Amino acid sequence: MQSPQPDPTAEDESQAVSRRIQRLSLHLTPNHRYLQNDTAQQLRLVECAKAAKLTVDTSSLSNYMRGKHREIQDRVLDYFNKRPELQTPVEILKDDHRELCMKQLVGLVREAGIRPFRYVVDEPAKYFAILEAVGSVDMSLGIKMGVQYSLWGGSVLNLGTKKHKDMYFDGIDNLEYPGCFAMTELHHGSNVQGLQTVATFDPITDEFIIDTPNDGAIKWWIGNAAVHGKFATVFAKLMLPTHDTKGFTDMGVHGFIVPIRDFKTHQTLPGIEIQDCGHKVGLNGVDNGALRFRSVRIPRDNLLNRFGDVSRDGKYTSSLPSINKRFAATLGELVGGRVGLAYSSVSVLKVAATIAIRYSLLRQQFGPSKQPEVSILDYQSQQHKLMPMLASTYALHFVTSHLVEKYSEMKKSHDEQLVGDVHSLSAGLKAYVTAYTAKSLSICREACGGHGYASVNRFGSLRNDHDIFQTFEGDNTVLLQQVAGDLLKQYKEKFQGGTLTVTWSYLRESMNSYLSQPNPVTARWESEDHLRDPKFQLDAFRYRTSRLLQSVAVRLRKHSKTLGSFGAWNRCLNHLLTLAESHIESVILAKFVEAVQKCPDPSSRAALKLVCDLYALERIWKDIGTYRNVDYVAPNKAKAIHKLMEYLSFQVRNIAKELVDAFDIPDYVTRAPIAMQSDAYSHYTHYVGF
């Protein structure tokens, strides 16, 4: 009798299982032997599970990160933690959300005694710290607070004079005067100079007449307008009567305080029409509305007259000589909104990264044969998604903190050069940070698999609420063009011997040295010490920016001859956007390097250095084609950068828990069951009803 033949199907299945386990094992223990020369000793890498782990003092790192306004943030968070009825539920109707949002703001101001408006001008850093904490409770609440104090209140303080502050400050501060910021129109958003609403001076009655001349001029997406607002700062073209054939002279866009609802009845005032913009993709706790004005009369004193005034006899006076100068000064005073959005966007990124990383440390799937399953953060693919993002979160934290400091300094000094610097830096960082956070929110959701799709785990609401950050306070594409325009202006100044402002100062050196032929020796250096040297990293970032700047200047000059200036700009637009992003990344890295060097605690400094190196090398690797095309980086050096980047990612994974804990975001703020630091699965199953 013949012995039974082996089943080829069963053998194939067994081999397939073995191959799958082997492939999964490679995720955990990748082969790191990648250098064949002496530098291999310097970059000998260990397996992730055995890599030397830094000791991180989480408390010291957190203190360094959160700075001097930690106490008032904790007051905000403690207040809402003790008032569960004021915490926003996962499922809530639009109208209920709006009323809850107003109750939250009133409670914060009147019950908790936190008065954000008092810090808007004198202590902006403290105001933004409050805004960060409030936004972590509910992003709608953060935006509603920003509309009330940064926009409506800020326009009164920054564009008005003493008489306006005396009349409106207390009412704005205690929420008796809820208000709106009515700039955007149906047909004009980014192009503020194209606004069509008009304010015509009537010298007989000493009043301005506010009119919406057509449907395109209806004020649109105005926060606080649909339900709660009683006032609006309305931006309109100031028209003065003349004795010539035109009849009126356009003095440019100005701000006007316009009452929109009756104080006692809350009914809409005569001549004003208000419609509700309805349900939105996100931020439904904010009551956005549309405003139309039909010959609405307001006193002459309601003109916010810091940069231009009209006398009783209809004469216009201003310390600034032109419409463009006045317009620039007006918008310059409103730059705080962009600063706040950039800063708040990083706060959203911290929450999302915390949820995704805590979940990835907890969640276990697969593993070596006959051994326990492993954390999904031990997989190289998960590290590739989340560790560079964690590094970028730290980088963006430090650069936006720097932006807040510069803005605070600007508000105190009113230095003209600093004003221009902050205006451009805030535009670039608002665009870059909000775009990065928007992309990262989707990555975090994906990294948490199916559980990331549950509303209770917050990625959906975070993503929907944050999405508009890329549009309001300046469309990101438009803002990046402003940065590119400033770079080209500085490029021109450099060759004319002008003075470069602080943010752009590296360009003077870069135009001389970085644009020369790459050094064939340094292009081949591969040692770990060299690749982790901040000078190499900063030089690489600035070299890229300088080449982009020089090349786009040449292209613009060439195309202007045939297409004109507008056509040339449009032809080079993608090039200009890339230039702006490259410059912003150079600033981000420079501020990260500074933060590492200034950190007083040795263990925190070592952790930050590791994270900073990962950020720098990951960004270089993302654009390695640019560096290879001009031989700035030789082939072997490119490989060394990639392998070192992977190793640093493994090292960051080993301290990932400590790094997210340093954000100091407690469970009652993340509110995601899958990210609870104790017994997460029990929290999750309890939520769904088990």
C-alpha positions as CSV (number, residue, x, y, z in Angstrom):
1,M,0.0,0.0,0.0
2,Q,1.4,3.3,-1.0
3,S,2.0,6.1,1.6
4,P,-0.3,9.1,1.3
5,Q,0.9,11.9,-1.0
6,P,1.3,15.4,0.6
7,D,-1.5,17.8,-0.2
8,P,0.1,20.5,-2.4
9,T,-2.8,22.9,-1.6
10,A,-2.2,22.7,2.2
11,E,1.6,23.1,1.6
12,D,1.0,26.2,-0.5
13,E,-1.3,27.7,2.2
14,S,1.4,26.9,4.9
15,Q,4.0,28.6,2.8
16,A,1.8,31.6,2.2
17,V,1.2,32.0,6.0
18,S,5.0,31.8,6.6
19,R,5.7,34.4,3.9
20,R,3.1,36.7,5.4
21,I,4.5,36.4,8.9
22,Q,8.0,37.0,7.5
23,R,6.9,40.1,5.7
24,L,5.2,41.4,8.9
25,S,8.3,40.6,10.9
26,L,10.3,42.8,8.5
27,H,8.1,45.7,9.5
28,L,9.3,45.2,13.0
29,T,13.0,44.3,12.4
30,P,14.0,46.0,9.1
31,N,17.5,45.6,7.8
32,H,19.5,48.8,8.6
33,R,22.9,47.8,7.2
34,Y,23.1,50.5,4.5
35,L,26.5,52.0,4.6
36,Q,29.6,50.2,3.3
37,N,32.2,52.6,4.5
38,D,33.6,53.9,7.8
39,T,30.4,55.8,8.5
40,A,28.6,52.5,9.0
41,Q,30.1,52.4,12.5
42,Q,28.6,55.8,13.2
43,L,25.2,54.9,11.8
44,R,24.9,51.3,13.0
45,L,21.3,51.0,13.7
46,V,19.5,48.7,16.1
47,E,16.1,47.1,15.9
48,C,13.2,49.2,17.0
49,A,12.4,47.1,20.0
50,K,16.1,47.2,21.2
51,A,16.9,50.8,20.4
52,A,18.4,52.8,23.2
53,K,15.6,54.9,24.7
54,L,16.0,58.4,25.8
55,T,14.9,59.3,29.3
56,V,12.4,62.2,29.0
57,D,11.3,64.3,31.9
58,T,7.7,64.9,30.7
59,S,7.0,67.5,33.4
60,S,10.0,69.6,32.4
61,L,9.3,69.3,28.7
62,S,5.6,70.2,29.3
63,N,6.6,73.3,31.3
64,Y,8.9,74.4,28.5
65,M,6.3,73.8,25.9
66,R,3.3,75.5,27.6
67,G,5.2,78.6,28.9
68,K,4.0,81.2,31.3
69,H,0.3,81.2,30.5
70,R,-0.3,77.6,31.6
71,E,-2.3,78.8,34.7
72,I,-5.0,80.6,32.8
73,Q,-5.4,77.7,30.4
74,D,-5.9,75.3,33.3
75,R,-8.5,77.7,34.7
76,V,-10.4,77.4,31.4
77,L,-10.2,73.7,31.2
78,D,-11.0,73.1,34.9
79,Y,-14.2,75.3,34.5
80,F,-15.6,73.2,31.7
81,N,-14.5,70.0,33.3
82,K,-16.6,70.9,36.3
83,R,-19.6,71.9,34.2
84,P,-20.5,68.8,32.1
85,E,-23.7,70.4,31.0
86,L,-21.6,72.9,29.1
87,Q,-19.6,70.3,27.3
88,T,-20.6,69.8,23.7
89,P,-22.2,66.3,23.1
90,V,-21.3,64.2,20.1
91,E,-24.7,64.5,18.6
92,I,-26.3,68.0,18.6
93,L,-28.6,69.9,16.3
94,K,-27.5,73.2,14.7
95,D,-29.8,75.5,16.7
96,D,-29.0,73.7,20.0
97,H,-25.3,73.9,19.3
98,R,-25.6,77.7,18.7
99,E,-27.3,78.3,22.0
100,L,-24.9,76.0,23.8
101,C,-22.0,77.9,22.3
102,M,-23.3,81.2,23.5
103,K,-23.9,79.7,27.0
104,Q,-20.4,78.4,27.1
105,L,-19.0,81.9,26.2
106,V,-21.2,83.7,28.7
107,G,-20.3,81.1,31.4
108,L,-16.6,81.5,30.8
109,V,-16.8,85.3,31.0
110,R,-19.4,85.9,33.7
111,E,-19.1,82.8,35.9
112,A,-15.5,81.8,35.5
113,G,-14.4,85.4,35.5
114,I,-12.1,85.0,32.5
115,R,-12.1,88.2,30.4
116,P,-10.3,87.6,27.1
117,F,-11.0,91.0,25.7
118,R,-8.8,92.7,28.3
119,Y,-5.7,91.0,26.8
120,V,-6.4,91.5,23.1
121,V,-4.2,94.6,22.8
122,D,-2.0,94.7,26.0
123,E,-1.2,90.9,26.4
124,P,-1.9,89.2,23.1
125,A,0.1,86.1,24.1
126,K,-2.3,85.6,27.1
127,Y,-5.3,86.1,24.8
128,F,-4.1,83.4,22.4
129,A,-3.4,81.0,25.3
130,I,-7.0,81.4,26.3
131,L,-8.1,80.9,22.7
132,E,-6.2,77.7,22.5
133,A,-7.8,76.3,25.6
134,V,-11.3,77.4,24.6
135,G,-10.9,75.9,21.1
136,S,-9.9,72.5,22.6
137,V,-13.3,72.5,24.5
138,D,-15.2,73.2,21.3
139,M,-13.8,74.7,18.1
140,S,-17.1,76.5,17.5
141,L,-16.6,78.2,20.9
142,G,-13.1,79.2,20.0
143,I,-14.3,80.8,16.7
144,K,-17.3,82.5,18.4
145,M,-14.9,84.0,21.0
146,G,-12.6,85.1,18.2
147,V,-15.5,86.8,16.3
148,Q,-16.5,88.6,19.5
149,Y,-13.1,89.7,20.8
150,S,-10.5,89.5,18.0
151,L,-12.7,90.7,15.1
152,W,-15.6,92.8,16.3
153,G,-13.8,93.9,19.5
154,G,-10.4,94.1,17.8
155,S,-11.8,96.3,15.0
156,V,-13.1,98.8,17.5
157,L,-9.9,98.9,19.4
158,N,-7.5,98.9,16.5
159,L,-9.4,100.9,13.9
160,G,-11.3,103.3,16.2
161,T,-10.1,106.0,18.6
162,K,-10.6,106.8,22.3
163,K,-14.3,107.8,21.9
164,H,-15.1,104.3,20.5
165,K,-13.1,102.5,23.2
166,D,-14.9,104.5,25.9
167,M,-18.3,103.8,24.4
168,Y,-18.0,100.1,23.5
169,F,-15.2,98.4,25.6
170,D,-17.2,97.4,28.6
171,G,-20.2,96.1,26.6
172,I,-17.9,94.0,24.3
173,D,-16.0,92.7,27.3
174,N,-19.0,91.5,29.3
175,L,-20.9,90.3,26.2
176,E,-23.7,92.9,26.5
177,Y,-22.7,94.0,23.1
178,P,-22.3,90.8,21.0
179,G,-21.1,91.8,17.5
180,C,-20.0,90.9,14.0
181,F,-17.2,91.6,11.6
182,A,-18.9,92.3,8.3
183,M,-16.2,92.3,5.6
184,T,-16.8,89.4,3.3
185,E,-19.4,89.8,0.5
186,L,-21.1,87.4,-1.8
187,H,-18.9,88.5,-4.8
188,H,-15.8,89.5,-2.9
189,G,-13.8,87.7,-0.2
190,S,-10.1,87.8,-0.7
191,N,-10.2,91.0,-2.8
192,V,-11.2,93.4,0.0
193,Q,-10.5,96.5,-2.1
194,G,-13.2,95.3,-4.5
195,L,-16.0,95.5,-1.8
196,Q,-19.1,97.1,-3.2
197,T,-21.0,98.1,0.0
198,V,-21.0,101.9,0.2
199,A,-21.2,104.4,3.1
200,T,-22.2,107.8,1.7
201,F,-21.8,110.9,3.9
202,D,-24.8,113.2,4.2
203,P,-23.6,116.6,5.3
204,I,-27.1,117.9,6.0
205,T,-27.9,115.3,8.7
206,D,-24.2,114.6,9.7
207,E,-24.7,110.9,9.0
208,F,-23.4,108.1,6.9
209,I,-25.9,106.1,4.8
210,I,-25.0,102.4,4.5
211,D,-26.2,100.7,1.3
212,T,-26.0,97.3,-0.4
213,P,-26.1,98.3,-4.1
214,N,-26.7,94.8,-5.5
215,D,-27.0,91.1,-4.5
216,G,-23.2,90.6,-5.0
217,A,-22.6,93.2,-2.2
218,I,-24.6,91.3,0.5
219,K,-22.3,90.6,3.5
220,W,-21.9,86.8,3.6
221,W,-20.7,84.3,6.1
222,I,-20.8,86.9,8.9
223,G,-20.3,85.2,12.3
224,N,-22.7,86.1,15.1
225,A,-25.1,87.7,12.5
226,A,-27.8,85.0,12.2
227,V,-28.8,84.9,15.9
228,H,-26.8,86.8,18.6
229,G,-25.2,89.9,17.1
230,K,-26.4,93.4,18.0
231,F,-23.7,95.4,16.3
232,A,-21.5,94.9,13.2
233,T,-18.3,96.5,12.0
234,V,-19.3,97.0,8.4
235,F,-16.5,97.5,5.8
236,A,-17.7,99.8,3.0
237,K,-16.4,102.3,0.5
238,L,-16.5,105.8,2.0
239,M,-18.2,108.1,-0.5
240,L,-17.9,111.9,0.0
241,P,-20.2,114.3,-2.0
242,T,-18.3,116.6,-4.4
243,H,-19.3,119.6,-6.7
244,D,-18.1,118.0,-9.9
245,T,-19.9,115.9,-12.5
246,K,-19.2,112.7,-10.6
247,G,-21.1,113.8,-7.6
248,F,-19.0,111.6,-5.1
249,T,-15.4,110.8,-4.4
250,D,-14.4,107.2,-3.3
251,M,-12.0,107.5,-0.3
252,G,-11.5,103.7,-0.1
253,V,-12.7,101.0,2.3
254,H,-13.3,102.0,5.9
255,G,-14.9,100.4,8.9
256,F,-18.2,101.6,10.4
257,I,-20.1,100.6,13.6
258,V,-23.7,99.7,12.6
259,P,-26.3,98.6,15.1
260,I,-28.3,95.7,13.6
261,R,-30.7,94.6,16.3
262,D,-32.8,96.4,18.9
263,F,-31.4,96.1,22.4
264,K,-34.6,95.4,24.2
265,T,-36.6,93.4,21.7
266,H,-33.7,91.9,19.7
267,Q,-35.6,92.5,16.5
268,T,-33.8,93.5,13.3
269,L,-33.6,97.3,13.0
270,P,-35.2,99.2,10.1
271,G,-33.4,99.0,6.8
272,I,-31.4,95.9,7.8
273,E,-32.2,92.4,6.4
274,I,-30.6,89.3,8.1
275,Q,-30.7,85.8,6.7
276,D,-29.3,82.6,8.1
277,C,-26.5,81.0,6.1
278,G,-27.7,77.6,7.4
279,H,-26.1,74.3,8.2
280,K,-22.3,74.1,7.4
281,V,-19.8,71.4,7.0
282,G,-18.5,72.2,10.5
283,L,-18.5,74.9,13.2
284,N,-22.3,74.8,13.5
285,G,-22.1,76.4,16.9
286,V,-21.3,79.6,15.1
287,D,-24.4,81.5,13.7
288,N,-23.2,82.7,10.3
289,G,-25.6,85.0,8.5
290,A,-26.0,87.4,5.6
291,L,-26.6,91.1,5.9
292,R,-28.2,93.5,3.5
293,F,-28.4,97.3,4.2
294,R,-31.1,99.5,2.6
295,S,-30.2,103.2,3.3
296,V,-29.3,102.5,6.9
297,R,-28.3,105.8,8.6
298,I,-25.6,105.9,11.3
299,P,-24.0,108.9,13.1
300,R,-20.8,110.3,11.7
301,D,-19.0,109.3,14.9
302,N,-19.6,105.6,14.0
303,L,-16.8,105.8,11.5
304,L,-13.8,104.0,12.9
305,N,-11.5,106.9,12.3
306,R,-8.0,106.0,13.3
307,F,-6.6,106.2,9.8
308,G,-9.1,108.6,8.2
309,D,-11.8,111.0,9.4
310,V,-14.6,113.1,8.1
311,S,-15.3,116.5,9.6
312,R,-18.8,118.0,10.2
313,D,-18.5,119.9,6.9
314,G,-17.6,116.8,4.9
315,K,-13.8,117.3,4.6
316,Y,-11.6,114.2,4.7
317,T,-8.4,114.1,6.7
318,S,-5.8,111.4,7.1
319,S,-2.2,111.0,8.2
320,L,-1.7,108.6,5.4
321,P,-1.4,110.0,1.9
322,S,-3.2,107.5,-0.3
323,I,-6.1,105.0,-0.5
324,N,-3.5,102.1,-0.8
325,K,-1.6,103.3,2.3
326,R,-4.8,103.6,4.4
327,F,-6.0,100.2,3.2
328,A,-2.6,98.5,4.1
329,A,-2.7,100.1,7.5
330,T,-6.3,99.0,8.1
331,L,-5.6,95.4,7.1
332,G,-2.3,95.4,9.1
333,E,-4.2,96.1,12.3
334,L,-6.4,93.0,11.6
335,V,-3.5,90.6,11.3
336,G,-4.2,89.2,14.8
337,G,-6.9,87.0,13.3
338,R,-4.3,85.1,11.2
339,V,-1.9,84.8,14.2
340,G,-4.8,83.3,16.2
341,L,-5.7,80.8,13.4
342,A,-2.2,79.6,13.0
343,Y,-1.8,79.2,16.7
344,S,-5.2,77.5,17.1
345,S,-4.5,75.1,14.2
346,V,-1.5,73.7,16.0
347,S,-3.7,73.1,19.0
348,V,-6.0,71.0,16.8
349,L,-3.0,69.1,15.4
350,K,-1.8,68.3,19.0
351,V,-5.2,66.9,19.9
352,A,-5.4,64.7,16.7
353,A,-1.8,63.5,17.1
354,T,-2.4,62.7,20.7
355,I,-5.5,60.6,19.9
356,A,-3.8,58.8,17.0
357,I,-0.5,58.0,18.8
358,R,-2.1,56.9,22.1
359,Y,-4.4,54.6,20.1
360,S,-1.5,53.3,18.1
361,L,0.4,52.5,21.3
362,L,-2.6,50.7,22.7
363,R,-3.8,48.8,19.6
364,Q,-2.2,45.4,18.9
365,Q,-2.4,43.5,15.7
366,F,-0.4,40.5,14.4
367,G,3.1,39.6,15.6
368,P,5.8,36.9,15.3
369,S,4.7,33.3,15.4
370,K,3.5,32.0,18.8
371,Q,4.2,35.4,20.4
372,P,1.9,38.1,21.6
373,E,0.6,40.6,19.2
374,V,2.5,43.8,18.9
375,S,1.5,47.5,19.1
376,I,0.7,48.9,15.6
377,L,3.1,51.8,16.3
378,D,5.9,49.2,16.1
379,Y,5.1,48.8,12.4
380,Q,7.3,50.9,10.2
381,S,4.3,52.0,8.0
382,Q,2.5,53.4,11.1
383,Q,5.7,55.2,12.2
384,H,6.0,56.6,8.8
385,K,2.5,58.1,9.1
386,L,2.7,59.4,12.6
387,M,6.3,60.1,13.7
388,P,7.2,62.8,11.2
389,M,3.8,64.3,11.9
390,L,4.7,64.4,15.7
391,A,8.0,66.0,14.8
392,S,6.2,68.6,12.7
393,T,3.7,69.3,15.5
394,Y,6.6,70.3,17.7
395,A,8.1,72.4,15.0
396,L,4.9,74.2,14.3
397,H,4.3,74.7,18.1
398,F,7.6,76.6,18.4
399,V,7.3,78.7,15.3
400,T,3.7,79.8,16.1
401,S,4.8,80.6,19.6
402,H,7.5,82.8,18.0
403,L,4.9,84.4,15.8
404,V,2.8,85.3,18.9
405,E,5.8,86.8,20.5
406,K,6.6,88.9,17.5
407,Y,3.0,90.0,17.2
408,S,3.0,91.0,20.9
409,E,6.2,93.0,20.3
410,M,4.6,94.7,17.3
411,K,1.5,95.8,19.2
412,K,3.8,97.5,21.8
413,S,6.4,99.1,19.5
414,H,4.4,99.8,16.3
415,D,7.8,99.5,14.6
416,E,7.1,99.8,10.8
417,Q,9.6,97.2,9.8
418,L,8.3,94.8,12.4
419,V,4.7,95.4,11.3
420,G,5.7,94.3,7.7
421,D,7.6,91.3,9.1
422,V,4.7,90.1,11.2
423,H,2.2,90.7,8.4
424,S,4.1,88.4,6.0
425,L,5.1,85.8,8.5
426,S,1.5,85.5,9.8
427,A,0.2,85.1,6.2
428,G,2.7,82.4,5.5
429,L,2.3,80.5,8.7
430,K,-1.5,80.7,8.7
431,A,-1.5,79.2,5.2
432,Y,1.2,76.6,5.8
433,V,0.0,75.4,9.3
434,T,-3.7,75.1,8.5
435,A,-3.0,73.2,5.3
436,Y,-0.6,70.8,7.1
437,T,-3.1,70.3,9.9
438,A,-6.0,69.6,7.5
439,K,-3.9,66.9,5.7
440,S,-2.8,65.4,9.0
441,L,-6.3,65.1,10.4
442,S,-7.1,62.7,7.5
443,I,-3.9,60.7,8.1
444,C,-4.7,60.4,11.9
445,R,-8.2,59.1,11.1
446,E,-6.8,56.5,8.7
447,A,-4.1,55.5,11.2
448,C,-6.8,54.6,13.7
449,G,-8.6,52.3,11.2
450,G,-12.3,51.7,11.6
451,H,-12.4,53.1,15.2
452,G,-11.2,56.4,13.8
453,Y,-14.4,56.7,11.8
454,A,-16.6,56.8,15.0
455,S,-17.8,60.3,15.7
456,V,-17.0,59.8,19.4
457,N,-13.3,59.5,18.6
458,R,-13.4,63.1,17.2
459,F,-11.6,63.0,13.9
460,G,-14.7,63.8,11.9
461,S,-15.6,66.8,14.0
462,L,-12.0,68.0,14.2
463,R,-11.6,67.7,10.4
464,N,-14.9,69.3,9.6
465,D,-14.5,72.2,12.1
466,H,-10.9,72.9,11.1
467,D,-11.4,72.7,7.3
468,I,-12.5,76.3,6.9
469,F,-9.3,77.5,8.6
470,Q,-7.8,77.2,5.2
471,T,-10.2,79.8,3.8
472,F,-11.2,82.4,6.3
473,E,-8.9,85.2,7.4
474,G,-7.4,84.9,3.9
475,D,-7.5,82.1,1.4
476,N,-4.3,80.0,1.8
477,T,-3.3,80.3,-1.9
478,V,-3.7,84.1,-1.8
479,L,-1.7,84.4,1.4
480,L,1.2,82.3,0.0
481,Q,1.2,84.7,-3.0
482,Q,1.7,87.6,-0.5
483,V,4.7,85.8,0.9
484,A,6.1,85.2,-2.5
485,G,5.6,88.8,-3.4
486,D,7.5,89.9,-0.3
487,L,10.3,87.5,-1.1
488,L,10.7,89.0,-4.6
489,K,10.6,92.5,-3.0
490,Q,13.4,91.5,-0.6
491,Y,15.3,89.9,-3.5
492,K,15.2,93.3,-5.3
493,E,16.1,95.1,-2.1
494,K,19.2,92.9,-1.7
495,F,20.6,93.9,-5.0
496,Q,19.9,97.5,-4.4
497,G,21.6,97.5,-1.0
498,G,18.5,97.8,1.1
499,T,17.9,96.6,4.6
500,L,16.3,93.2,4.9
501,T,13.8,92.6,7.7
502,V,14.5,89.9,10.3
503,T,12.6,87.0,8.7
504,W,14.3,87.5,5.4
505,S,17.8,88.3,6.6
506,Y,19.3,84.9,5.6
507,L,18.6,85.9,1.9
508,R,21.5,88.3,1.9
509,E,24.0,85.5,2.5
510,S,22.1,82.9,0.5
511,M,22.1,85.0,-2.7
512,N,25.9,85.1,-2.4
513,S,26.8,81.7,-1.2
514,Y,24.0,79.2,-1.6
515,L,23.5,79.9,-5.4
516,S,27.1,79.1,-6.2
517,Q,28.0,75.6,-7.4
518,P,27.4,73.0,-4.7
519,N,30.6,71.8,-2.9
520,P,31.5,68.4,-4.4
521,V,33.0,67.3,-1.0
522,T,30.2,68.3,1.3
523,A,27.7,66.9,-1.2
524,R,29.1,63.5,-0.4
525,W,29.4,63.7,3.4
526,E,27.3,61.0,4.9
527,S,28.2,60.8,8.6
528,E,25.5,61.0,11.2
529,D,27.2,64.0,12.9
530,H,27.1,65.9,9.6
531,L,23.5,65.0,8.8
532,R,22.3,65.9,12.3
533,D,24.2,69.2,12.3
534,P,21.8,72.1,12.3
535,K,24.1,74.0,10.0
536,F,23.8,71.4,7.3
537,Q,20.0,71.2,7.8
538,L,19.5,75.0,7.7
539,D,21.8,75.4,4.7
540,A,19.9,72.8,2.8
541,F,16.5,74.5,3.5
542,R,17.8,77.9,2.6
543,Y,19.6,76.7,-0.5
544,R,16.4,75.3,-1.8
545,T,14.5,78.6,-1.1
546,S,17.3,80.7,-2.7
547,R,17.3,78.7,-5.9
548,L,13.6,78.9,-6.2
549,L,13.6,82.6,-5.6
550,Q,16.4,83.2,-8.1
551,S,14.8,81.0,-10.8
552,V,11.3,82.4,-10.4
553,A,12.7,86.0,-10.6
554,V,14.3,85.1,-13.9
555,R,11.1,83.5,-15.2
556,L,8.9,86.5,-14.2
557,R,11.3,88.8,-16.0
558,K,11.2,86.7,-19.1
559,H,7.4,86.2,-19.3
560,S,6.6,89.9,-18.4
561,K,8.0,90.9,-21.8
562,T,5.3,89.0,-23.7
563,L,2.5,88.5,-21.1
564,G,2.6,91.6,-19.0
565,S,3.0,91.5,-15.2
566,F,-0.3,89.8,-14.4
567,G,0.1,87.2,-17.1
568,A,3.7,86.4,-16.0
569,W,2.6,86.0,-12.4
570,N,-0.2,83.6,-13.4
571,R,2.2,81.6,-15.6
572,C,4.6,81.2,-12.7
573,L,2.0,80.8,-10.0
574,N,2.8,77.2,-8.9
575,H,6.5,78.1,-8.8
576,L,5.7,81.1,-6.6
577,L,3.6,78.9,-4.2
578,T,6.4,76.4,-3.9
579,L,8.8,79.3,-3.2
580,A,6.6,80.6,-0.4
581,E,6.2,77.2,1.3
582,S,10.0,76.6,1.1
583,H,10.7,79.9,2.8
584,I,8.2,79.2,5.5
585,E,9.8,75.8,6.1
586,S,13.2,77.6,6.5
587,V,11.7,79.8,9.2
588,I,10.1,76.9,10.9
589,L,13.3,74.9,11.1
590,A,15.3,78.0,12.3
591,K,12.9,78.6,15.2
592,F,12.9,74.8,16.1
593,V,16.7,74.8,16.2
594,E,16.6,77.9,18.5
595,A,14.0,76.3,20.7
596,V,16.2,73.2,21.1
597,Q,19.3,75.3,22.0
598,K,17.3,77.4,24.6
599,C,15.8,74.4,26.4
600,P,17.2,74.4,29.9
601,D,16.5,70.8,30.8
602,P,19.1,68.3,29.4
603,S,16.7,65.4,28.9
604,S,14.1,67.6,27.2
605,R,16.8,69.2,25.1
606,A,18.0,65.7,23.9
607,A,14.4,64.7,23.1
608,L,13.8,67.9,21.2
609,K,17.1,67.5,19.3
610,L,16.0,64.1,18.1
611,V,12.6,65.4,17.0
612,C,14.1,68.4,15.3
613,D,16.5,66.2,13.3
614,L,13.6,64.0,12.2
615,Y,11.6,67.0,11.1
616,A,14.6,68.5,9.1
617,L,15.6,65.2,7.4
618,E,12.1,64.2,6.6
619,R,11.5,67.6,4.8
620,I,14.8,67.3,2.9
621,W,13.9,63.7,1.9
622,K,10.4,64.9,0.7
623,D,12.2,67.2,-1.8
624,I,15.2,65.1,-2.5
625,G,14.7,65.4,-6.2
626,T,15.4,69.1,-6.1
627,Y,18.7,68.5,-4.2
628,R,19.7,65.6,-6.5
629,N,19.0,67.6,-9.7
630,V,21.6,70.2,-8.8
631,D,24.0,67.8,-7.2
632,Y,23.6,69.4,-3.8
633,V,23.2,65.9,-2.4
634,A,25.1,62.9,-4.0
635,P,23.3,59.6,-4.4
636,N,25.0,57.9,-1.5
637,K,24.2,60.8,0.7
638,A,20.6,60.7,-0.3
639,K,20.4,57.1,0.8
640,A,22.1,57.9,4.1
641,I,19.5,60.7,4.7
642,H,16.7,58.3,4.1
643,K,18.1,55.5,6.3
644,L,18.9,57.9,9.1
645,M,15.5,59.4,8.9
646,E,14.0,55.9,9.4
647,Y,16.2,55.3,12.4
648,L,15.3,58.6,14.0
649,S,11.6,57.7,13.4
650,F,12.2,54.5,15.4
651,Q,13.8,56.5,18.1
652,V,11.0,59.0,18.3
653,R,8.5,56.1,18.5
654,N,10.3,54.9,21.6
655,I,9.5,58.2,23.4
656,A,6.2,58.9,21.6
657,K,4.2,58.5,24.7
658,E,6.3,61.0,26.6
659,L,6.2,63.4,23.7
660,V,2.4,63.5,23.4
661,D,2.0,63.5,27.2
662,A,4.1,66.7,27.2
663,F,1.3,68.4,25.3
664,D,-0.6,68.0,28.6
665,I,-3.9,67.3,27.0
666,P,-6.1,65.4,29.5
667,D,-8.6,62.8,28.7
668,Y,-11.6,65.1,29.3
669,V,-10.2,67.4,26.6
670,T,-9.4,64.7,23.9
671,R,-12.8,63.1,24.8
672,A,-11.9,60.1,22.5
673,P,-12.5,56.7,24.1
674,I,-9.8,55.1,22.0
675,A,-7.2,57.5,23.4
676,M,-8.0,57.2,27.1
677,Q,-4.9,56.6,29.0
678,S,-6.5,54.0,31.3
679,D,-8.7,51.1,30.2
680,A,-9.5,52.7,26.8
681,Y,-11.5,49.7,25.5
682,S,-13.8,49.8,28.5
683,H,-14.5,53.5,27.9
684,Y,-15.4,52.7,24.2
685,T,-17.6,49.7,24.9
686,H,-19.4,51.6,27.7
687,Y,-20.1,54.5,25.2
688,V,-21.8,52.2,22.7
689,G,-24.0,50.7,25.5
690,F,-22.4,47.5,26.8
